[in-house]
Amino acid sequence: MNVLSRSTVLNFLEKIGGLSRFSMRFFRTAFRRPFETKELVKQTYEVGVRSFGLVAIVAIVIGAVLTMQSRPTMMKFGAEAFIPAMVAVSVLRELSPVLISIIVAGRVAAGIGAELGSMRVTEQIDAMEVAALSPFNYLVVTRVLACMIALPLLTVYADFLALVGAFIVQNIEAGMSGRLFYNSVMSSVNFADFAPGVVKTIFFGFIVGIVGCFEGYNSEGGTEGVGRSATDAVVVSSLLIIIADVLAVKLTVFFFDIA
């Protein structure tokens, strides 16, 4: 057991060290030529637009379920009128940024890990390096930046749809009008509720992109290694998103005083 635990810890530390070096390489390379603009646009489309359907379903369900779950408790205290405000603050501050980031990580990080892993084991990346085609710029920088651009936009999109889901439930179960729901939400939220949730998804996007690229770019062991890279990309990125969220909440409370 001690040997197993020691091996697990060493593997974890080795992965963190490798990921840190890979991240530093990204920052050194991101602002150097060549700038792969067309590939960046393509990858942003792949990450963002192709996630619209999944994000829409998840966001509407988040708003609807949170409203249905909170109604019985709020009704016991005669606070049913505060449900839209409670849902809006919960969604904007925490639920939408974190859950959408983890959902996107499951789709995007795994895809990036599998794609780059396949290119690594079939020696396509090696061939690009031999031909001096800057595979890191083309394959890694574009994908990481695409995640950093797309995830905040997806979060704003999810915020809106989650409130739509909450309104649908309130309209059906309580007969609340759209104007009343809108006024209740707008009177309860402010910049400090909305902005931090969106800003931190830029860092979540970086985590999703850099972990997926790291796992795929350093994949080894043939097709089995590709599968392992895809799995590790999802697990590690989801774990780091949760850890980063804890730090982001502390910083948000410190700077915006919204505790």
BELVENLIN-V472318 format. One record per pair of residues at least 6 apart in sequence whose C-alpha atoms are under 8 Angstrom apart, sorted by the first residue. I is the first residue (numbers start at 1). J is the second residue. If there is no record, write none. Layout:
I&J + I&J
//
This chain:
19&210 + 19&211 + 19&214 + 22&210 + 22&214 + 23&210 + 26&140 + 26&141 + 29&136 + 29&137 + 29&141 + 30&137 + 30&141 + 34&134 + 34&137 + 35&137 + 36&137 + 36&138 + 36&142 + 37&142 + 39&138 + 39&142 + 40&142 + 40&143 + 40&145 + 40&146 + 41&146 + 43&142 + 43&143 + 43&146 + 44&143 + 44&146 + 44&147 + 44&149 + 44&150 + 47&108 + 47&146 + 47&147 + 47&150 + 48&147 + 48&150 + 48&151 + 48&153 + 48&154 + 51&104 + 52&154 + 55&100 + 55&103 + 55&104 + 55&154 + 55&158 + 56&157 + 56&158 + 56&161 + 58&100 + 59&96 + 59&100 + 59&158 + 59&159 + 59&161 + 59&162 + 59&165 + 60&158 + 60&161 + 60&162 + 60&163 + 60&164 + 60&165 + 60&166 + 61&162 + 61&165 + 62&95 + 62&96 + 62&162 + 62&165 + 63&87 + 63&91 + 63&161 + 63&162 + 63&163 + 63&164 + 63&165 + 63&166 + 64&162 + 64&165 + 64&166 + 64&167 + 64&168 + 64&169 + 65&166 + 66&87 + 66&166 + 67&83 + 67&84 + 67&87 + 67&166 + 67&169 + 67&170 + 68&169 + 70&83 + 71&80 + 71&83 + 74&80 + 74&82 + 74&83 + 82&184 + 84&166 + 84&167 + 84&181 + 84&184 + 84&185 + 85&184 + 85&185 + 85&187 + 85&188 + 85&189 + 87&163 + 87&166 + 88&163 + 88&185 + 88&189 + 89&188 + 89&189 + 89&193 + 91&97 + 91&159 + 91&162 + 92&159 + 92&193 + 92&194 + 92&197 + 93&193 + 93&194 + 93&196 + 93&197 + 94&197 + 96&155 + 96&158 + 96&159 + 96&162 + 97&155 + 97&197 + 97&198 + 97&200 + 97&201 + 98&201 + 98&241 + 98&242 + 98&245 + 100&154 + 100&155 + 100&158 + 101&151 + 101&201 + 101&204 + 101&205 + 101&241 + 102&237 + 102&238 + 102&241 + 104&151 + 105&208 + 105&234 + 105&237 + 105&238 + 106&234 + 106&238 + 108&208 + 108&209 + 108&212 + 109&208 + 109&209 + 109&211 + 109&212 + 109&213 + 109&230 + 109&233 + 109&234 + 109&237 + 110&212 + 110&229 + 110&230 + 110&231 + 110&233 + 110&234 + 111&212 + 111&230 + 112&209 + 112&212 + 112&213 + 112&216 + 112&230 + 113&212 + 113&213 + 113&214 + 113&215 + 113&216 + 113&217 + 113&226 + 113&229 + 113&230 + 113&233 + 114&216 + 114&226 + 114&227 + 114&229 + 114&230 + 115&216 + 116&139 + 116&213 + 116&216 + 116&217 + 116&219 + 117&215 + 117&216 + 117&217 + 117&218 + 117&219 + 117&220 + 117&225 + 117&226 + 117&229 + 118&216 + 118&223 + 118&226 + 119&125 + 120&126 + 120&216 + 120&217 + 120&218 + 120&219 + 120&220 + 121&219 + 121&220 + 121&221 + 121&222 + 121&223 + 121&226 + 125&135 + 128&134 + 128&135 + 129&135 + 139&213 + 140&210 + 140&213 + 143&209 + 143&213 + 144&205 + 144&206 + 144&208 + 144&209 + 144&210 + 144&213 + 145&206 + 145&209 + 146&209 + 147&202 + 147&205 + 147&206 + 147&208 + 147&209 + 148&201 + 148&202 + 148&203 + 148&204 + 148&205 + 148&206 + 148&209 + 149&202 + 149&205 + 150&205 + 151&201 + 151&202 + 151&204 + 151&205 + 152&198 + 152&199 + 152&201 + 152&202 + 152&205 + 155&198 + 155&201 + 156&198 + 167&176 + 167&178 + 167&181 + 170&176 + 171&177 + 171&178 + 192&256 + 192&258 + 193&258 + 196&252 + 200&245 + 200&248 + 204&241 + 204&244 + 207&237 + 207&240 + 207&241 + 208&233 + 208&237 + 208&238 + 211&233 + 211&236 + 211&237 + 212&230 + 212&233 + 212&234 + 212&237 + 215&229 + 215&230 + 215&232 + 215&233 + 216&226 + 216&229 + 216&230 + 219&225 + 219&226 + 219&229 + 220&226 + 252&258 + 253&259
//
